[in-house]
């Protein structure tokens, strides 16, 4: 399964594990990279030294390529940007902002830079500032989302740029990967299914909430604040939606969700915590190892893609 993405990343497969806050730490990322994909450490809002420790930890477990996802809204973004350059992290993905001001130091350090985009305009801008590829993420994804679906976003981004495009949002099996290839993507990023892997250290309550989820069980909150987030519906999303409908302000809404993701991931509170997951949760039926999941994805995709010539 060779594409421009595997050549760029130096991986066996064009499969990237999403850089999910509180979920994507060194043990999960190392397992994904060791299985032939690209594991990501999610820097989220963590301080720089935590990120440095995670980078050094993953290097103790695998010699395979890995990456760090930087949330550019983080108060530690400048610090983390310097650390990933100093540590010469092979791949950097970015979200929640524009990484242009860091491009020079990252390129000088030899890092491959792959911003996550939710529009054609941002994809074109990232290509102009020398991004190596882009992740076109549709709003089926979990966590912070844009407005366009994967089905319409990916082909328009593919048509607009010459760099490789990686599809994300709603992909959980070989059918989703095959569809992404047909849309012109040369790689795929998955988040929700990697949450439910044996190497993922999230609380079992969180994993089971995803496994039990149905097709209609995610909700988007935060549109009134300009920061929409997709998560599994629970008491917290119900309360948040009611406050939004009543015209609550940003501070009141933020107070409700403060620490919510940690509450779900670490403490296992799937009632009042923020159980971020994509619409693909309804396709996740069992907990697998990262290697089992990647092998399953590849086998299913190969079966569907035989004879298309879209990858070697």
C-alpha positions in Angstrom: 0.0 0.0 0.0 2.5 2.6 -1.3 1.5 6.2 -2.0 3.1 9.6 -1.8 2.1 9.7 1.9 4.0 6.5 2.7 7.0 7.9 0.9 6.7 11.2 2.7 6.3 9.6 6.2 8.6 6.6 5.7 5.8 4.3 6.9 4.6 0.9 5.6 1.0 2.1 5.4 -0.7 5.5 4.7 -2.5 5.3 8.0 -2.2 8.0 10.7 -3.5 7.9 14.2 -5.2 11.1 15.2 -3.5 13.4 17.8 -6.3 13.2 20.3 -5.9 15.2 23.6 -5.5 13.1 26.7 -5.6 9.9 24.5 -2.7 10.2 22.1 0.3 9.6 24.3 3.6 7.8 23.8 2.4 4.2 24.4 -0.4 4.4 21.8 1.6 6.3 19.3 4.5 3.8 19.6 2.2 0.9 19.0 0.7 2.5 15.9 4.1 3.3 14.5 5.5 -0.2 15.3 2.5 -1.7 13.4 3.3 0.2 10.2 1.2 3.4 10.6 2.2 6.8 11.9 1.5 7.3 15.6 1.0 10.8 16.9 1.5 12.3 20.3 -1.3 14.8 21.0 0.3 17.9 22.6 -3.1 19.5 23.2 -2.8 22.1 26.0 0.1 20.3 27.7 3.3 22.2 28.7 6.4 21.7 26.6 8.3 19.5 29.1 5.5 16.9 29.0 5.7 16.9 25.2 9.5 16.5 25.4 9.2 13.6 27.8 6.6 11.9 25.5 8.9 12.3 22.5 11.8 10.7 24.4 9.5 7.9 25.7 8.3 6.9 22.2 11.9 6.8 21.0 12.6 4.2 23.7 9.9 2.0 22.3 10.2 2.2 18.6 12.7 3.4 15.9 9.8 3.9 13.4 8.6 7.3 12.3 6.2 9.2 14.6 4.8 12.6 14.9 3.4 15.3 17.3 0.1 17.1 16.9 0.2 20.7 18.1 -3.0 22.5 18.9 -2.2 26.0 18.0 -4.8 27.5 20.4 -2.8 26.1 23.3 -1.1 28.6 25.6 2.0 26.5 25.3 2.0 26.4 21.5 5.1 28.6 21.1 7.0 26.5 23.6 6.0 23.2 22.1 6.8 24.5 18.6 10.4 25.1 19.7 10.7 21.7 21.5 9.5 19.6 18.5 12.1 21.5 16.3 14.9 20.9 18.9 13.9 17.2 19.2 13.8 16.9 15.4 10.4 15.2 15.5 9.9 13.5 12.1 6.4 14.7 11.5 4.3 17.6 12.9 0.6 17.9 12.4 -1.3 21.0 13.5 -4.9 21.9 14.3 -7.0 24.8 15.6 -5.0 27.6 13.9 -2.5 28.6 11.3 1.1 27.3 11.7 2.8 29.6 9.2 5.0 31.4 11.8 6.6 28.1 12.8 7.3 26.8 9.3 10.8 28.1 9.0 12.1 26.6 12.3 10.4 23.3 11.6 11.7 23.1 8.0 15.2 23.9 9.2 15.0 21.0 11.7 14.0 18.6 8.9 10.4 18.1 10.1 7.6 17.2 7.7 4.7 19.5 8.4 1.1 18.4 7.8 -1.6 20.9 8.9 -5.2 19.7 9.4 -7.6 21.8 7.3 -11.4 22.1 7.1 -11.6 24.2 3.9 -10.1 24.5 0.4 -8.8 28.1 1.1 -6.8 27.0 4.1 -5.4 24.0 2.2 -4.2 26.3 -0.6 -2.6 28.6 1.9 -0.8 25.8 3.6 0.6 24.6 0.3 1.9 28.1 -0.4 3.7 28.2 2.9 5.4 24.9 2.1 3.4 22.3 4.0 4.4 18.8 2.9 0.8 17.5 2.9 -2.6 18.4 4.4 -5.2 16.4 6.4 -8.6 17.3 5.0 -10.9 16.6 8.0 -14.7 16.4 7.6 -17.1 17.2 10.3 -17.9 13.5 10.9 -14.8 13.6 13.1 -14.8 13.7 16.9 -13.6 16.7 18.8 -13.2 20.1 17.2 -14.8 20.2 13.7 -15.5 22.3 10.7 -18.6 22.5 8.6 -18.0 20.4 5.5 -18.3 16.6 5.3 -15.4 14.4 4.3 -17.2 13.3 1.1 -17.3 16.9 -0.2 -14.2 18.3 1.4 -11.6 15.7 0.3 -12.1 15.8 -3.5 -12.3 19.6 -3.5 -9.0 19.9 -1.6 -7.5 17.2 -3.9 -8.4 19.3 -6.9 -7.1 22.5 -5.3 -3.5 21.5 -4.2 -0.7 19.4 -5.6 0.7 18.1 -2.3 -0.7 14.8 -0.9 -4.1 14.9 0.8 -4.9 12.7 3.8 -8.6 12.1 4.5 -10.0 12.2 8.0 -13.5 12.1 9.5 -15.8 9.1 9.6 -13.2 6.5 8.5 -13.2 3.3 10.6 -12.9 0.4 8.3 -11.6 -0.7 4.8 -14.8 0.7 3.2 -14.0 4.1 4.5 -10.4 3.9 3.4 -11.3 2.7 -0.1 -13.8 5.5 -0.4 -11.1 8.0 0.6 -8.8 6.6 -2.0 -11.5 7.0 -4.6 -12.0 10.6 -3.6 -8.3 11.2 -4.4 -6.8 11.0 -0.9 -3.4 9.2 -0.6 -3.6 8.6 3.2 -6.1 8.3 6.0 -6.2 9.6 9.6 -8.3 7.7 12.1 -9.1 8.8 15.7 -12.1 7.2 17.2 -11.2 3.5 16.4 -7.7 4.0 17.8 -9.3 5.1 21.1 -10.7 1.6 21.4 -7.4 -0.3 21.1 -5.6 -2.3 23.8 -2.6 0.1 23.9 -4.9 3.1 24.4 -4.8 4.0 28.1 -8.2 5.7 28.2 -10.6 4.6 30.9 -12.6 1.4 30.0 -15.9 3.3 30.5 -14.8 5.6 27.6 -14.0 2.6 25.3 -17.2 0.9 26.1 -19.2 4.0 25.4 -17.8 4.0 21.9 -18.3 0.3 21.4 -22.0 0.6 22.4 -22.6 3.8 20.4 -25.2 3.8 17.6 -25.2 5.8 14.4 -27.2 8.6 16.1 -25.3 8.9 19.3 -23.0 11.8 18.7 -23.9 15.5 19.2 -22.3 18.7 18.2 -22.2 21.5 20.8 -20.5 24.9 20.8 -21.7 26.2 17.4 -22.9 29.4 19.2 -19.3 30.1 20.4 -17.7 29.4 17.0 -15.9 26.3 18.4 -18.1 23.3 17.5 -17.2 20.0 19.1 -18.5 16.5 18.4 -18.9 14.1 21.3 -21.1 11.2 22.4 -24.4 12.5 23.8 -24.8 12.3 27.6 -25.9 14.5 30.4 -23.2 17.0 29.7 -24.1 17.5 26.0 -27.8 17.7 27.0 -27.1 20.4 29.5 -24.8 22.3 27.2 -27.4 22.2 24.4 -30.1 23.5 26.7 -27.8 26.4 27.8 -27.0 27.2 24.2 -30.6 27.3 23.3 -31.3 29.7 26.2 -28.6 32.0 24.9 -25.9 31.4 27.5 -22.6 33.2 27.0 -19.2 31.9 26.3 -17.9 31.9 29.8 -20.9 30.0 31.2 -20.6 27.3 28.5 -16.9 27.0 29.0 -17.3 26.5 32.7 -19.6 23.6 32.0 -17.0 21.8 29.9 -13.9 22.8 31.9 -11.9 19.6 32.5 -14.6 17.6 30.8 -12.3 15.5 28.5 -9.9 14.6 31.3 -13.0 13.6 33.4 -14.0 11.2 30.7 -10.6 9.8 29.6 -8.9 9.5 33.0 -11.7 9.2 35.5 -14.2 7.3 33.3 -17.1 9.7 33.9 -19.0 9.2 30.7 -22.1 10.9 32.1 -20.7 14.3 32.9 -17.5 14.3 31.0 -16.8 15.1 27.4 -16.7 11.8 25.5 -15.3 13.0 22.2 -15.9 10.6 19.4 -16.7 10.8 15.7 -19.7 9.5 13.9 -17.7 6.4 13.0 -18.2 5.3 16.6 -21.2 3.2 15.4 -18.8 1.2 13.3 -16.5 0.3 16.2 -17.5 -3.1 17.5 -14.6 -4.5 19.5 -11.3 -3.6 21.2 -8.3 -4.7 19.0 -4.6 -4.2 19.3 -3.1 -1.4 17.1 -1.5 -4.1 14.9 -4.7 -6.1 14.6 -6.6 -2.9 13.7 -4.1 -1.8 11.0 -3.9 -5.3 9.5 -7.7 -5.4 9.4 -7.9 -2.0 7.7 -5.3 -2.9 5.1 -6.8 -6.4 4.3 -10.3 -4.9 3.9 -9.0 -2.0 1.7 -6.9 -4.3 -0.4 -9.9 -6.5 -1.1 -12.0 -3.6 -2.3 -9.2 -1.8 -4.2 -7.8 -4.6 -6.3 -7.3 -3.5 -9.9 -7.9 0.2 -9.3 -4.2 1.1 -9.5 -4.6 3.9 -7.0 -1.7 2.5 -4.9 1.0 -0.1 -5.4 
